[in-house]
Amino acid sequence: MFGTMAVAAKRVKVTRHGQTTIPKDLRRKLGIEEGSVLLVEVSGRTIVLRPIPRLEDLAGSLSGYATAEAVKADLDRAREDEDRRKSGSSSSGSSPRMSGPSNAHT
């Protein structure tokens, strides 16, 4: 597992309040800045800090999956199906299906 992953090891001190500083070069490399939120995980005796991306950073990350028009059409169909279900009308029996790369409109 670690054979293909470059590991950057740095020594840091922990203050009496349990705080530490992430070295500047690692913050830059990972896009961690003031106000960033990190996920703290423990694996055995290892502490792992993972940056949690902001919603703004994810904008467009699924653009290769489907076009905005295809996603809107899927949402409209899902809403119509939900409206029919709530009103007691029977639908065609098919469940809503999200557009994937093979049926995305380009």
Phi, psi and omega in degrees: 000313183277353181296329183259357184252126176283128181250125176261113181255129178226146175266132176225156178260154176254130180284171179295343177266008178082012182265154174216169179245131175279126182306144186305317182296325178287322177299315179298313182301323184260003179069028179271124179226175180306130180093349178298149178252135180243145173267129180255120180240150175240128178231103185065241178254023182247134174257129179241127175254123180240126176295137175262117182296145175283155180305321180298328181288340182269354183304126178083000184293339179255015185298335177281349182278313182198159177281163178301322180296319180293319179296317179299316179298318178297317179296318178300315178297317180297320179294319178297316178299318180295318178299317179296319180296316181292326182276354177091358178286146178274140177267184183291359179092351179265146178271155180301141182234131179277145178287133176252187182300328184285338181236021177284144177273129179247000000 
